[in-house]
Every structure is written in C-alpha cells, then in structure tokens.
Amino acid sequence: MKNNIDIQIAITNLDAELIKASGMVFDWVQYDEEWANPSWLIESCFIQLLTLTEALDLSEFRKMVFEEYTAIKNDKTAFSKTDVDPDGDPYSPVIVRIRCYLSALENMLPHVKSTTVTKDLLHIIRDINYIITDTSVFQKTPENENDVHIRIEAVLKCVYSDLKHKPVITKTIKNFEPDTGIPSLQTLIEYKYLSKKTDVKLVADQLLADTRGYISNDWTRFLYVIYETNRFCAEKDWNAFLEQSGITDNTTIIVLSGEPSVKKMIASKKGTKKKKTK
C-alpha cells in the first residue's frame, strides 16, 4: 500500500484538514449552529491517520492509534466534545490527540517535514483568506482589524499551541503590544485593516513605527498581515517599501484581498439610491 500513497502529500492534507476542523470547532461553539458540528471531519482525520500508519507499515504504532480511535468511537459524543484553553478559546481534545500522533510521525520521517517553519506560517496565512471571508462560516466578512485578528489567530492557535495573544514587549519608557506572538518561531504578527486607498500612507507610517518598537531579543521575525477590502496596494509594493525604508529581511508583509463587509455594501447601496431619488 505504501507505493500507492504519497506520504508527504498525505501528511500535508491531514494537517490541512485538522486546521479546517479546528476552525469548525471554534465556529460551532461561538455560533451554536448544529450545521457546523465538526465531529464528522474530526473522525475523518482520525481515519486518515490510521491509513497513514498502515501505509508506513508501523504495526505497533497503528495498534496504539486504533485502540484510541476505538475507545473514542465507542463514546457516541466524543468526536463532538470540546474544551476551553486558558485563554477561553474552545478546542477539540480529539484533535489534540491526532496532532500528537501526527507530530510523532513527522519526527520519525524528517524528510516529509517542510523546509522552514517560516514558509509554513506564510502558507497557512495565505490559505486562511478564504476561511475568514466565508459568509457561510461567519455571518459577515471582516469589518475591522479586530475581526481579522481574532479569526486568523483562532486558526493559528490550532497549529501553534504556544501562540500568545497580544504579548507585551517591555521597554524602558514605553511597552509595546503586538497582536500575536509565536515564541516557537520567534515571530510577531501584526494585522492591519485597509478599507480605503487614502489610508495606505497611514498604514505605512504605522508599519515603520511598529518595526522599531518591536525590536527584542525574544522576537527575530516580524510578519504584517494587511487585509484590504479592495485592491489598493500590491504585496510586492509593500515589501519594496520595507526594503526602501531600510527594514531588514526578517520582516515580511502579506496582503489578503478580501471584500467589503455586507453591512457596509448595503449601506453604500442605500446611500446611492437616495442620491438617485433626489
């Protein structure tokens, strides 16, 4: 069976499914909608894990995974059970167990691991764009910076268990508080919400101020996620701006192209109709 399955792709796909399942857990608890019940997807992830262990001919490992799967399966509510972490965010204990086994597999097979954690993080955030703007998952598209922050962080927390919400960087005169910190990657993440072209210069000024305030021995990489409701400024132009400003190459900007919120679009249309009436 091993010859019929690409282990690297299988592990990558399972990791992506776990991220999706974790997002569904968050939405299910937050909105209390039965249609968002993630139990079917969580069980599917467990079955994928079992298939992986069989493909790798890891009989003892598979036996251990299968015994835990059977125990969970016998509890009719186990796949839909949730708990709350110290920050008050919901999570699935079963997903935690699957990730434990998956991590063990990856460590036994180092050749299937991604080359750098930084690229993993960038890849995840780029893929998040569809999730945070999906109105079948959320009632509306992001309306402000906090919406973008909370939605992205909820997904990242499922991947990086050490993630910190608004970690404090202590300085002599003033403390700084970036949006997200991932100690294991020594990476800080800051989110910006851009809804009109006239704010591009303002956001640019904020970026330059942040890059100086966030300098710390504990954090060596900096990532800025700009969510724009329309096409205002290309990602390559933002990164060129950093380079021209003398910002070192440990700082990256990702631009997520979203859409205007439904509420704002409706308000805009109403305003247009009123003007036409006059």
C-alpha positions as CSV (number, residue, x, y, z in Angstrom):
1,M,0.0,0.0,0.0
2,K,2.9,2.3,0.7
3,N,3.7,2.5,-3.0
4,N,0.2,3.8,-3.8
5,I,0.3,6.7,-1.4
6,D,2.5,9.9,-1.3
7,I,3.3,10.2,2.4
8,Q,4.3,13.8,2.2
9,I,1.1,14.8,0.4
10,A,-1.0,12.7,2.8
11,I,0.6,14.3,5.9
12,T,0.1,17.8,4.4
13,N,-3.5,17.0,3.5
14,L,-4.2,15.7,7.0
15,D,-2.6,18.8,8.6
16,A,-4.9,21.0,6.4
17,E,-8.0,19.0,7.4
18,L,-7.1,19.4,11.1
19,I,-6.8,23.2,10.6
20,K,-10.2,23.2,8.9
21,A,-11.7,21.0,11.7
22,S,-10.3,23.3,14.4
23,G,-11.9,26.3,12.7
24,M,-15.2,24.5,12.6
25,V,-14.9,23.8,16.4
26,F,-14.4,27.5,17.1
27,D,-17.4,28.5,14.9
28,W,-19.6,25.7,16.3
29,V,-19.1,26.8,19.9
30,Q,-19.2,30.5,19.1
31,Y,-22.4,30.5,16.9
32,D,-24.0,27.3,18.4
33,E,-25.1,26.2,14.9
34,E,-25.7,22.4,14.5
35,W,-24.7,22.5,10.8
36,A,-21.2,23.5,11.9
37,N,-20.8,20.3,14.0
38,P,-17.2,19.2,13.2
39,S,-17.5,15.6,14.5
40,W,-17.6,14.0,11.1
41,L,-14.5,15.8,9.9
42,I,-12.6,15.1,13.1
43,E,-13.4,11.4,12.8
44,S,-12.3,11.5,9.1
45,C,-8.9,12.9,10.3
46,F,-8.5,10.0,12.7
47,I,-9.2,7.6,9.8
48,Q,-6.7,9.3,7.6
49,L,-4.1,9.0,10.5
50,L,-4.9,5.2,10.7
51,T,-4.4,4.9,6.9
52,L,-1.0,6.7,7.2
53,T,0.2,4.3,9.9
54,E,-0.9,1.3,7.8
55,A,0.8,2.7,4.7
56,L,4.1,3.1,6.6
57,D,3.9,-0.5,8.0
58,L,4.0,0.8,11.6
59,S,2.1,-2.1,13.1
60,E,2.6,-1.2,16.8
61,F,2.1,2.4,16.2
62,R,-1.1,1.7,14.3
63,K,-2.3,-0.6,17.0
64,M,-1.9,2.2,19.6
65,V,-3.8,4.7,17.3
66,F,-6.5,2.2,16.5
67,E,-7.1,1.4,20.2
68,E,-7.6,5.1,21.0
69,Y,-9.8,5.6,17.9
70,T,-12.0,2.6,19.0
71,A,-12.3,4.0,22.5
72,I,-13.4,7.4,21.2
73,K,-15.7,5.8,18.6
74,N,-17.5,3.8,21.4
75,D,-18.3,7.1,23.1
76,K,-21.0,8.5,20.8
77,T,-20.3,12.1,21.8
78,A,-16.5,12.0,21.9
79,F,-15.9,13.4,18.4
80,S,-18.0,16.4,19.2
81,K,-16.7,17.1,22.7
82,T,-15.0,20.5,23.3
83,D,-12.9,22.0,26.0
84,V,-11.6,25.5,26.7
85,D,-8.0,26.6,26.8
86,P,-6.5,29.0,29.4
87,D,-7.3,32.0,27.1
88,G,-11.0,30.9,26.9
89,D,-10.9,29.6,23.4
90,P,-12.7,26.3,22.5
91,Y,-10.8,23.3,21.1
92,S,-11.3,19.6,20.5
93,P,-9.4,17.2,22.8
94,V,-9.6,14.6,20.0
95,I,-7.9,16.9,17.5
96,V,-5.1,17.4,20.1
97,R,-4.6,13.7,20.3
98,I,-4.5,13.3,16.5
99,R,-1.9,16.1,16.3
100,C,0.1,14.3,18.9
101,Y,0.3,11.2,16.7
102,L,0.9,13.2,13.6
103,S,3.8,15.1,15.2
104,A,5.3,11.7,16.2
105,L,5.0,10.5,12.6
106,E,6.7,13.7,11.2
107,N,9.6,13.4,13.7
108,M,10.1,9.8,12.6
109,L,10.1,10.9,9.0
110,P,12.0,14.1,8.9
111,H,12.2,14.1,5.1
112,V,8.5,14.9,4.9
113,K,8.7,18.0,7.0
114,S,8.6,21.4,5.5
115,T,12.0,23.1,5.0
116,T,11.3,26.1,7.2
117,V,8.7,27.0,9.7
118,T,8.5,30.5,8.3
119,K,7.3,29.2,5.0
120,D,4.7,27.0,6.8
121,L,3.4,30.1,8.6
122,L,3.2,32.1,5.4
123,H,1.4,29.3,3.6
124,I,-1.2,28.9,6.3
125,I,-2.0,32.6,6.5
126,R,-2.4,32.8,2.7
127,D,-4.8,29.9,2.8
128,I,-6.7,31.5,5.7
129,N,-8.0,34.2,3.4
130,Y,-10.9,32.0,2.1
131,I,-11.9,30.9,5.6
132,I,-12.1,34.4,7.2
133,T,-14.2,35.8,4.4
134,D,-16.5,32.8,4.0
135,T,-20.0,34.1,4.9
136,S,-21.3,30.5,5.2
137,V,-19.0,30.2,8.2
138,F,-19.1,33.7,9.6
139,Q,-22.2,35.9,9.5
140,K,-20.3,38.6,7.6
141,T,-16.9,39.4,6.1
142,P,-14.4,41.2,8.4
143,E,-15.5,44.7,9.3
144,N,-12.4,45.9,11.2
145,E,-8.9,45.0,12.2
146,N,-10.1,43.1,15.3
147,D,-12.2,40.8,13.1
148,V,-9.2,39.9,11.0
149,H,-7.0,39.4,14.1
150,I,-9.4,37.1,16.0
151,R,-10.3,34.9,13.0
152,I,-6.7,34.4,11.9
153,E,-5.4,33.8,15.4
154,A,-8.1,31.2,16.1
155,V,-6.8,29.1,13.2
156,L,-3.1,29.7,14.0
157,K,-3.7,28.6,17.6
158,C,-4.7,25.2,16.4
159,V,-1.3,24.8,14.7
160,Y,1.0,26.7,17.2
161,S,-0.1,25.8,20.7
162,D,2.3,28.3,22.3
163,L,0.7,31.2,20.4
164,K,0.3,34.3,22.6
165,H,-2.5,36.9,22.2
166,K,-1.1,40.4,22.4
167,P,2.3,39.6,24.1
168,V,3.9,42.6,25.8
169,I,7.3,43.8,24.8
170,T,8.7,45.8,27.8
171,K,10.8,48.8,27.1
172,T,12.3,51.5,29.5
173,I,9.8,54.2,28.6
174,K,7.0,52.5,26.8
175,N,5.7,49.0,26.5
176,F,4.6,47.7,23.1
177,E,1.8,45.2,22.4
178,P,1.8,43.4,19.0
179,D,-1.3,41.5,18.0
180,T,0.1,37.9,18.0
181,G,3.3,36.2,19.1
182,I,4.5,32.7,18.3
183,P,7.5,32.0,20.6
184,S,8.5,28.7,19.0
185,L,9.0,30.7,15.7
186,Q,10.2,33.8,17.5
187,T,7.7,35.6,15.3
188,L,5.4,38.5,15.9
189,I,2.3,39.1,13.7
190,E,0.6,42.4,13.3
191,Y,-2.7,42.9,11.5
192,K,-3.9,45.9,9.5
193,Y,-7.3,46.6,8.0
194,L,-7.4,48.7,4.9
195,S,-10.8,49.9,3.7
196,K,-9.9,53.0,1.6
197,K,-6.9,54.0,-0.5
198,T,-6.4,57.2,1.5
199,D,-5.3,55.1,4.5
200,V,-2.4,53.4,2.6
201,K,0.0,56.1,3.8
202,L,-1.3,55.9,7.4
203,V,-0.8,52.1,7.5
204,A,2.7,52.6,6.0
205,D,3.6,55.0,8.9
206,Q,2.2,52.5,11.4
207,L,4.4,49.7,9.9
208,L,7.5,51.8,10.2
209,A,6.7,52.7,13.8
210,D,6.0,49.1,14.7
211,T,9.2,47.7,13.2
212,R,11.2,50.0,15.6
213,G,9.1,49.4,18.7
214,Y,9.0,45.6,18.3
215,I,12.8,45.0,18.3
216,S,13.5,42.5,21.0
217,N,15.9,39.6,21.8
218,D,12.9,37.3,22.1
219,W,11.5,38.0,18.6
220,T,13.6,37.7,15.5
221,R,10.9,37.6,12.7
222,F,8.1,40.0,12.0
223,L,5.0,39.5,9.8
224,Y,2.4,42.1,8.9
225,V,-0.9,40.9,7.5
226,I,-2.8,43.6,5.6
227,Y,-6.4,42.8,4.9
228,E,-7.7,45.1,2.1
229,T,-11.4,45.3,1.2
230,N,-10.5,46.4,-2.3
231,R,-7.3,46.3,-4.4
232,F,-5.3,49.3,-3.0
233,C,-1.6,48.3,-3.0
234,A,0.1,45.2,-4.2
235,E,2.0,42.9,-1.9
236,K,5.2,43.4,-3.9
237,D,4.9,47.1,-3.5
238,W,4.6,46.9,0.3
239,N,7.7,44.7,0.6
240,A,9.6,47.0,-1.7
241,F,8.6,49.8,0.6
242,L,10.1,47.9,3.5
243,E,13.3,47.4,1.6
244,Q,13.5,51.1,0.6
245,S,12.9,52.1,4.2
246,G,15.9,50.0,5.3
247,I,13.9,47.3,7.1
248,T,15.9,44.1,7.4
249,D,14.8,40.9,5.6
250,N,13.4,39.3,8.7
251,T,10.2,41.4,8.1
252,T,7.5,40.3,5.6
253,I,4.2,41.7,4.5
254,I,1.3,39.5,3.3
255,V,-1.7,41.1,1.6
256,L,-5.0,39.3,1.9
257,S,-7.6,40.6,-0.6
258,G,-11.0,40.4,1.0
259,E,-14.3,42.0,0.2
260,P,-16.2,44.9,1.8
261,S,-18.5,43.7,4.6
262,V,-22.1,43.1,3.7
263,K,-23.3,45.7,6.1
264,K,-21.1,48.4,4.5
265,M,-22.1,47.3,1.0
266,I,-25.8,47.6,1.9
267,A,-25.3,51.0,3.5
268,S,-23.5,52.1,0.4
269,K,-26.2,50.9,-1.9
270,K,-28.9,52.6,0.2
271,G,-26.9,55.9,0.0
272,T,-26.7,55.6,-3.7
273,K,-30.4,55.0,-4.1
274,K,-31.2,58.1,-2.0
275,K,-29.0,60.2,-4.1
276,K,-30.6,59.0,-7.3
277,T,-34.1,59.7,-5.9
278,K,-33.1,63.3,-5.3
